[in-house]
Amino acid sequence: MADNYLERHREDYEQRKARYLARKKHLSPEIRARIAARERGMDNKNEGSEE
């Protein structure tokens, strides 16, 4: 039962990710730059928390 649960959630995640990437592809360059900056900022915050 647990394996099926994890597999189903993984499939849902992959579908949501595909929809997000498809929408992101059609955004204007300004908005894409803003999203990229936000993602880089999150990566930097995660690196600092490991200390």
Buried (B, 14 or more C-beta within 10 A) or exposed (E): EEEEEEEEEEEEEEEEEEEEEEEEEEEEEEEEEEEEEEEEEEEEEEEEEEE
